[in-house]
Amino acid sequence: MAERLDVAEELVRLDTHLGHLRQLLGEAGAVGRKLDFVIQEVGRELNTIASKAQDAGVSTLVIDAKAELEKLREQAQNVE
């Protein structure tokens, strides 16, 4: 049961995806599609964390993160 609730792996992948986002945001040129793909991956990790974590505080943080992610997705659609 404890393994099923462990989100450490998802947090590592989320950190990697966020690092990739930071890198893309610093690049010049057409990065809109890449941003969209990485944003999608971040969303997947957030969804997995939310489904595994059985804690209201974590759920609130995930909802806040997903709201910010949606803002980023809207902005990324205007890039290119």
Backbone as XML, in Angstrom:
<?xml version="1.0"?>
<chain id="A" units="angstrom">
  <residue number="1" name="MET">
    <atom name="N" x="0.830" y="-1.198" z="0.000"/>
    <atom name="CA" x="0.000" y="0.000" z="0.000"/>
    <atom name="C" x="0.870" y="1.255" z="0.000"/>
  </residue>
  <residue number="2" name="ALA">
    <atom name="N" x="1.941" y="1.229" z="0.795"/>
    <atom name="CA" x="2.817" y="2.406" z="0.876"/>
    <atom name="C" x="3.473" y="2.691" z="-0.471"/>
  </residue>
  <residue number="3" name="GLU">
    <atom name="N" x="3.834" y="1.641" z="-1.201"/>
    <atom name="CA" x="4.443" y="1.832" z="-2.518"/>
    <atom name="C" x="3.463" y="2.456" z="-3.490"/>
  </residue>
  <residue number="4" name="ARG">
    <atom name="N" x="2.218" y="2.074" z="-3.402"/>
    <atom name="CA" x="1.201" y="2.599" z="-4.301"/>
    <atom name="C" x="0.972" y="4.085" z="-4.059"/>
  </residue>
  <residue number="5" name="LEU">
    <atom name="N" x="1.180" y="4.541" z="-2.846"/>
    <atom name="CA" x="0.961" y="5.941" z="-2.491"/>
    <atom name="C" x="2.216" y="6.792" z="-2.638"/>
  </residue>
  <residue number="6" name="ASP">
    <atom name="N" x="3.343" y="6.174" z="-2.904"/>
    <atom name="CA" x="4.616" y="6.891" z="-3.016"/>
    <atom name="C" x="4.662" y="7.660" z="-4.335"/>
  </residue>
  <residue number="7" name="VAL">
    <atom name="N" x="4.901" y="8.969" z="-4.237"/>
    <atom name="CA" x="4.936" y="9.818" z="-5.431"/>
    <atom name="C" x="6.351" y="10.313" z="-5.732"/>
  </residue>
  <residue number="8" name="ALA">
    <atom name="N" x="7.351" y="9.710" z="-5.132"/>
    <atom name="CA" x="8.737" y="10.162" z="-5.326"/>
    <atom name="C" x="9.148" y="10.097" z="-6.792"/>
  </residue>
  <residue number="9" name="GLU">
    <atom name="N" x="8.800" y="9.020" z="-7.458"/>
    <atom name="CA" x="9.169" y="8.868" z="-8.867"/>
    <atom name="C" x="8.508" y="9.955" z="-9.720"/>
  </residue>
  <residue number="10" name="GLU">
    <atom name="N" x="7.250" y="10.229" z="-9.435"/>
    <atom name="CA" x="6.539" y="11.268" z="-10.182"/>
    <atom name="C" x="7.143" y="12.646" z="-9.925"/>
  </residue>
  <residue number="11" name="LEU">
    <atom name="N" x="7.572" y="12.886" z="-8.690"/>
    <atom name="CA" x="8.187" y="14.172" z="-8.364"/>
    <atom name="C" x="9.515" y="14.355" z="-9.087"/>
  </residue>
  <residue number="12" name="VAL">
    <atom name="N" x="10.272" y="13.278" z="-9.236"/>
    <atom name="CA" x="11.532" y="13.346" z="-9.977"/>
    <atom name="C" x="11.254" y="13.666" z="-11.442"/>
  </residue>
  <residue number="13" name="ARG">
    <atom name="N" x="10.281" y="12.968" z="-12.022"/>
    <atom name="CA" x="9.940" y="13.235" z="-13.431"/>
    <atom name="C" x="9.382" y="14.644" z="-13.596"/>
  </residue>
  <residue number="14" name="LEU">
    <atom name="N" x="8.561" y="15.094" z="-12.651"/>
    <atom name="CA" x="8.011" y="16.443" z="-12.702"/>
    <atom name="C" x="9.134" y="17.475" z="-12.675"/>
  </residue>
  <residue number="15" name="ASP">
    <atom name="N" x="10.107" y="17.273" z="-11.812"/>
    <atom name="CA" x="11.252" y="18.185" z="-11.732"/>
    <atom name="C" x="12.022" y="18.206" z="-13.051"/>
  </residue>
  <residue number="16" name="THR">
    <atom name="N" x="12.179" y="17.047" z="-13.668"/>
    <atom name="CA" x="12.867" y="16.965" z="-14.959"/>
    <atom name="C" x="12.093" y="17.730" z="-16.028"/>
  </residue>
  <residue number="17" name="HIS">
    <atom name="N" x="10.781" y="17.536" z="-16.062"/>
    <atom name="CA" x="9.954" y="18.241" z="-17.045"/>
    <atom name="C" x="9.997" y="19.759" z="-16.818"/>
  </residue>
  <residue number="18" name="LEU">
    <atom name="N" x="9.955" y="20.183" z="-15.568"/>
    <atom name="CA" x="10.007" y="21.622" z="-15.279"/>
    <atom name="C" x="11.354" y="22.203" z="-15.686"/>
  </residue>
  <residue number="19" name="GLY">
    <atom name="N" x="12.419" y="21.441" z="-15.494"/>
    <atom name="CA" x="13.737" y="21.878" z="-15.951"/>
    <atom name="C" x="13.774" y="22.030" z="-17.464"/>
  </residue>
  <residue number="20" name="HIS">
    <atom name="N" x="13.142" y="21.101" z="-18.156"/>
    <atom name="CA" x="13.070" y="21.173" z="-19.614"/>
    <atom name="C" x="12.265" y="22.403" z="-20.051"/>
  </residue>
  <residue number="21" name="LEU">
    <atom name="N" x="11.179" y="22.691" z="-19.341"/>
    <atom name="CA" x="10.395" y="23.890" z="-19.634"/>
    <atom name="C" x="11.237" y="25.151" z="-19.481"/>
  </residue>
  <residue number="22" name="ARG">
    <atom name="N" x="11.989" y="25.226" z="-18.386"/>
    <atom name="CA" x="12.861" y="26.396" z="-18.162"/>
    <atom name="C" x="13.851" y="26.548" z="-19.309"/>
  </residue>
  <residue number="23" name="GLN">
    <atom name="N" x="14.405" y="25.440" z="-19.752"/>
    <atom name="CA" x="15.366" y="25.459" z="-20.850"/>
    <atom name="C" x="14.702" y="25.968" z="-22.128"/>
  </residue>
  <residue number="24" name="LEU">
    <atom name="N" x="13.519" y="25.443" z="-22.440"/>
    <atom name="CA" x="12.813" y="25.851" z="-23.651"/>
    <atom name="C" x="12.446" y="27.331" z="-23.619"/>
  </residue>
  <residue number="25" name="LEU">
    <atom name="N" x="12.060" y="27.815" z="-22.457"/>
    <atom name="CA" x="11.675" y="29.225" z="-22.339"/>
    <atom name="C" x="12.856" y="30.153" z="-22.581"/>
  </residue>
  <residue number="26" name="GLY">
    <atom name="N" x="14.059" y="29.662" z="-22.401"/>
    <atom name="CA" x="15.254" y="30.457" z="-22.642"/>
    <atom name="C" x="15.769" y="30.382" z="-24.064"/>
  </residue>
  <residue number="27" name="GLU">
    <atom name="N" x="15.176" y="29.507" z="-24.867"/>
    <atom name="CA" x="15.632" y="29.315" z="-26.239"/>
    <atom name="C" x="14.947" y="30.292" z="-27.187"/>
  </residue>
  <residue number="28" name="ALA">
    <atom name="N" x="15.651" y="30.611" z="-28.239"/>
    <atom name="CA" x="15.068" y="31.421" z="-29.308"/>
    <atom name="C" x="14.512" y="30.492" z="-30.375"/>
  </residue>
  <residue number="29" name="GLY">
    <atom name="N" x="13.640" y="31.007" z="-31.179"/>
    <atom name="CA" x="13.131" y="30.208" z="-32.278"/>
    <atom name="C" x="11.775" y="29.593" z="-31.983"/>
  </residue>
  <residue number="30" name="ALA">
    <atom name="N" x="11.386" y="28.680" z="-32.834"/>
    <atom name="CA" x="10.077" y="28.036" z="-32.762"/>
    <atom name="C" x="10.094" y="26.919" z="-31.725"/>
  </residue>
  <residue number="31" name="VAL">
    <atom name="N" x="9.592" y="27.218" z="-30.549"/>
    <atom name="CA" x="9.565" y="26.218" z="-29.482"/>
    <atom name="C" x="8.141" y="25.907" z="-29.020"/>
  </residue>
  <residue number="32" name="GLY">
    <atom name="N" x="7.152" y="26.454" z="-29.692"/>
    <atom name="CA" x="5.762" y="26.290" z="-29.265"/>
    <atom name="C" x="5.320" y="24.849" z="-29.152"/>
  </residue>
  <residue number="33" name="ARG">
    <atom name="N" x="5.620" y="24.035" z="-30.150"/>
    <atom name="CA" x="5.206" y="22.625" z="-30.122"/>
    <atom name="C" x="5.920" y="21.862" z="-29.012"/>
  </residue>
  <residue number="34" name="LYS">
    <atom name="N" x="7.191" y="22.173" z="-28.838"/>
    <atom name="CA" x="7.940" y="21.514" z="-27.767"/>
    <atom name="C" x="7.366" y="21.899" z="-26.407"/>
  </residue>
  <residue number="35" name="LEU">
    <atom name="N" x="7.056" y="23.188" z="-26.243"/>
    <atom name="CA" x="6.444" y="23.640" z="-24.995"/>
    <atom name="C" x="5.140" y="22.903" z="-24.740"/>
  </residue>
  <residue number="36" name="ASP">
    <atom name="N" x="4.323" y="22.789" z="-25.761"/>
    <atom name="CA" x="3.037" y="22.118" z="-25.613"/>
    <atom name="C" x="3.218" y="20.671" z="-25.180"/>
  </residue>
  <residue number="37" name="PHE">
    <atom name="N" x="4.183" y="19.991" z="-25.766"/>
    <atom name="CA" x="4.433" y="18.590" z="-25.411"/>
    <atom name="C" x="4.894" y="18.463" z="-23.949"/>
  </residue>
  <residue number="38" name="VAL">
    <atom name="N" x="5.833" y="19.304" z="-23.546"/>
    <atom name="CA" x="6.345" y="19.226" z="-22.174"/>
    <atom name="C" x="5.253" y="19.616" z="-21.180"/>
  </residue>
  <residue number="39" name="ILE">
    <atom name="N" x="4.436" y="20.599" z="-21.523"/>
    <atom name="CA" x="3.318" y="20.985" z="-20.655"/>
    <atom name="C" x="2.361" y="19.807" z="-20.475"/>
  </residue>
  <residue number="40" name="GLN">
    <atom name="N" x="2.130" y="19.065" z="-21.547"/>
    <atom name="CA" x="1.280" y="17.885" z="-21.470"/>
    <atom name="C" x="1.875" y="16.852" z="-20.509"/>
  </residue>
  <residue number="41" name="GLU">
    <atom name="N" x="3.182" y="16.660" z="-20.573"/>
    <atom name="CA" x="3.846" y="15.703" z="-19.675"/>
    <atom name="C" x="3.755" y="16.163" z="-18.214"/>
  </residue>
  <residue number="42" name="VAL">
    <atom name="N" x="3.920" y="17.454" z="-17.983"/>
    <atom name="CA" x="3.781" y="17.992" z="-16.623"/>
    <atom name="C" x="2.373" y="17.710" z="-16.114"/>
  </residue>
  <residue number="43" name="GLY">
    <atom name="N" x="1.380" y="17.923" z="-16.955"/>
    <atom name="CA" x="-0.004" y="17.647" z="-16.566"/>
    <atom name="C" x="-0.226" y="16.195" z="-16.195"/>
  </residue>
  <residue number="44" name="ARG">
    <atom name="N" x="0.389" y="15.304" z="-16.949"/>
    <atom name="CA" x="0.262" y="13.868" z="-16.635"/>
    <atom name="C" x="0.851" y="13.547" z="-15.265"/>
  </residue>
  <residue number="45" name="GLU">
    <atom name="N" x="2.011" y="14.112" z="-14.996"/>
    <atom name="CA" x="2.640" y="13.853" z="-13.688"/>
    <atom name="C" x="1.775" y="14.417" z="-12.563"/>
  </residue>
  <residue number="46" name="LEU">
    <atom name="N" x="1.234" y="15.608" z="-12.769"/>
    <atom name="CA" x="0.364" y="16.205" z="-11.750"/>
    <atom name="C" x="-0.867" y="15.333" z="-11.517"/>
  </residue>
  <residue number="47" name="ASN">
    <atom name="N" x="-1.448" y="14.822" z="-12.592"/>
    <atom name="CA" x="-2.616" y="13.950" z="-12.444"/>
    <atom name="C" x="-2.279" y="12.683" z="-11.669"/>
  </residue>
  <residue number="48" name="THR">
    <atom name="N" x="-1.112" y="12.110" z="-11.950"/>
    <atom name="CA" x="-0.702" y="10.895" z="-11.247"/>
    <atom name="C" x="-0.466" y="11.180" z="-9.769"/>
  </residue>
  <residue number="49" name="ILE">
    <atom name="N" x="0.185" y="12.296" z="-9.485"/>
    <atom name="CA" x="0.427" y="12.671" z="-8.088"/>
    <atom name="C" x="-0.909" y="12.854" z="-7.366"/>
  </residue>
  <residue number="50" name="ALA">
    <atom name="N" x="-1.842" y="13.533" z="-8.007"/>
    <atom name="CA" x="-3.152" y="13.767" z="-7.386"/>
    <atom name="C" x="-3.888" y="12.463" z="-7.123"/>
  </residue>
  <residue number="51" name="SER">
    <atom name="N" x="-3.782" y="11.530" z="-8.049"/>
    <atom name="CA" x="-4.500" y="10.274" z="-7.863"/>
    <atom name="C" x="-3.857" y="9.393" z="-6.802"/>
  </residue>
  <residue number="52" name="LYS">
    <atom name="N" x="-2.540" y="9.487" z="-6.649"/>
    <atom name="CA" x="-1.854" y="8.670" z="-5.653"/>
    <atom name="C" x="-1.937" y="9.273" z="-4.255"/>
  </residue>
  <residue number="53" name="ALA">
    <atom name="N" x="-1.811" y="10.563" z="-4.175"/>
    <atom name="CA" x="-1.774" y="11.228" z="-2.867"/>
    <atom name="C" x="-3.181" y="11.288" z="-2.286"/>
  </residue>
  <residue number="54" name="GLN">
    <atom name="N" x="-3.304" y="10.795" z="-1.113"/>
    <atom name="CA" x="-4.603" y="10.827" z="-0.447"/>
    <atom name="C" x="-4.543" y="11.852" z="0.674"/>
  </residue>
  <residue number="55" name="ASP">
    <atom name="N" x="-4.227" y="13.084" z="0.260"/>
    <atom name="CA" x="-4.048" y="14.170" z="1.216"/>
    <atom name="C" x="-4.679" y="15.423" z="0.626"/>
  </residue>
  <residue number="56" name="ALA">
    <atom name="N" x="-5.532" y="16.076" z="1.385"/>
    <atom name="CA" x="-6.229" y="17.263" z="0.889"/>
    <atom name="C" x="-5.257" y="18.390" z="0.559"/>
  </residue>
  <residue number="57" name="GLY">
    <atom name="N" x="-4.190" y="18.531" z="1.330"/>
    <atom name="CA" x="-3.208" y="19.578" z="1.071"/>
    <atom name="C" x="-2.506" y="19.371" z="-0.250"/>
  </residue>
  <residue number="58" name="VAL">
    <atom name="N" x="-2.143" y="18.137" z="-0.552"/>
    <atom name="CA" x="-1.494" y="17.827" z="-1.822"/>
    <atom name="C" x="-2.473" y="18.061" z="-2.967"/>
  </residue>
  <residue number="59" name="SER">
    <atom name="N" x="-3.709" y="17.657" z="-2.781"/>
    <atom name="CA" x="-4.724" y="17.862" z="-3.819"/>
    <atom name="C" x="-4.905" y="19.341" z="-4.124"/>
  </residue>
  <residue number="60" name="THR">
    <atom name="N" x="-4.906" y="20.174" z="-3.104"/>
    <atom name="CA" x="-5.022" y="21.618" z="-3.300"/>
    <atom name="C" x="-3.838" y="22.157" z="-4.083"/>
  </residue>
  <residue number="61" name="LEU">
    <atom name="N" x="-2.639" y="21.697" z="-3.742"/>
    <atom name="CA" x="-1.444" y="22.133" z="-4.467"/>
    <atom name="C" x="-1.486" y="21.698" z="-5.931"/>
  </residue>
  <residue number="62" name="VAL">
    <atom name="N" x="-1.954" y="20.492" z="-6.179"/>
    <atom name="CA" x="-2.042" y="20.000" z="-7.551"/>
    <atom name="C" x="-3.050" y="20.833" z="-8.343"/>
  </residue>
  <residue number="63" name="ILE">
    <atom name="N" x="-4.180" y="21.160" z="-7.741"/>
    <atom name="CA" x="-5.181" y="21.980" z="-8.424"/>
    <atom name="C" x="-4.597" y="23.350" z="-8.763"/>
  </residue>
  <residue number="64" name="ASP">
    <atom name="N" x="-3.884" y="23.946" z="-7.821"/>
    <atom name="CA" x="-3.237" y="25.237" z="-8.076"/>
    <atom name="C" x="-2.213" y="25.123" z="-9.200"/>
  </residue>
  <residue number="65" name="ALA">
    <atom name="N" x="-1.429" y="24.059" z="-9.178"/>
    <atom name="CA" x="-0.408" y="23.848" z="-10.212"/>
    <atom name="C" x="-1.059" y="23.651" z="-11.576"/>
  </residue>
  <residue number="66" name="LYS">
    <atom name="N" x="-2.163" y="22.917" z="-11.626"/>
    <atom name="CA" x="-2.842" y="22.690" z="-12.894"/>
    <atom name="C" x="-3.451" y="23.979" z="-13.441"/>
  </residue>
  <residue number="67" name="ALA">
    <atom name="N" x="-3.915" y="24.855" z="-12.567"/>
    <atom name="CA" x="-4.438" y="26.151" z="-13.006"/>
    <atom name="C" x="-3.323" y="26.981" z="-13.633"/>
  </residue>
  <residue number="68" name="GLU">
    <atom name="N" x="-2.153" y="26.982" z="-13.014"/>
    <atom name="CA" x="-1.008" y="27.711" z="-13.570"/>
    <atom name="C" x="-0.536" y="27.066" z="-14.866"/>
  </residue>
  <residue number="69" name="LEU">
    <atom name="N" x="-0.587" y="25.753" z="-14.911"/>
    <atom name="CA" x="-0.179" y="25.028" z="-16.110"/>
    <atom name="C" x="-1.094" y="25.382" z="-17.289"/>
  </residue>
  <residue number="70" name="GLU">
    <atom name="N" x="-2.375" y="25.540" z="-17.018"/>
    <atom name="CA" x="-3.313" y="25.913" z="-18.076"/>
    <atom name="C" x="-3.005" y="27.317" z="-18.602"/>
  </residue>
  <residue number="71" name="LYS">
    <atom name="N" x="-2.620" y="28.226" z="-17.722"/>
    <atom name="CA" x="-2.208" y="29.565" z="-18.163"/>
    <atom name="C" x="-0.985" y="29.467" z="-19.075"/>
  </residue>
  <residue number="72" name="LEU">
    <atom name="N" x="-0.042" y="28.629" z="-18.687"/>
    <atom name="CA" x="1.161" y="28.438" z="-19.483"/>
    <atom name="C" x="0.821" y="27.824" z="-20.840"/>
  </residue>
  <residue number="73" name="ARG">
    <atom name="N" x="-0.104" y="26.880" z="-20.843"/>
    <atom name="CA" x="-0.522" y="26.244" z="-22.096"/>
    <atom name="C" x="-1.121" y="27.295" z="-23.047"/>
  </residue>
  <residue number="74" name="GLU">
    <atom name="N" x="-1.943" y="28.187" z="-22.521"/>
    <atom name="CA" x="-2.548" y="29.239" z="-23.342"/>
    <atom name="C" x="-1.471" y="30.153" z="-23.929"/>
  </residue>
  <residue number="75" name="GLN">
    <atom name="N" x="-0.471" y="30.472" z="-23.128"/>
    <atom name="CA" x="0.607" y="31.329" z="-23.605"/>
    <atom name="C" x="1.468" y="30.601" z="-24.644"/>
  </residue>
  <residue number="76" name="ALA">
    <atom name="N" x="1.674" y="29.321" z="-24.442"/>
    <atom name="CA" x="2.509" y="28.551" z="-25.372"/>
    <atom name="C" x="1.848" y="28.453" z="-26.743"/>
  </residue>
  <residue number="77" name="GLN">
    <atom name="N" x="0.542" y="28.484" z="-26.785"/>
    <atom name="CA" x="-0.167" y="28.406" z="-28.063"/>
    <atom name="C" x="0.088" y="29.650" z="-28.917"/>
  </residue>
  <residue number="78" name="ASN">
    <atom name="N" x="0.518" y="30.732" z="-28.286"/>
    <atom name="CA" x="0.798" y="31.970" z="-29.009"/>
    <atom name="C" x="2.258" y="32.078" z="-29.431"/>
  </residue>
  <residue number="79" name="VAL">
    <atom name="N" x="3.066" y="31.067" z="-29.110"/>
    <atom name="CA" x="4.477" y="31.080" z="-29.454"/>
    <atom name="C" x="4.658" y="30.369" z="-30.787"/>
  </residue>
  <residue number="80" name="GLU">
    <atom name="N" x="5.526" y="30.880" z="-31.610"/>
    <atom name="CA" x="5.940" y="30.336" z="-32.902"/>
    <atom name="C" x="5.651" y="31.253" z="-33.995"/>
  </residue>
</chain>
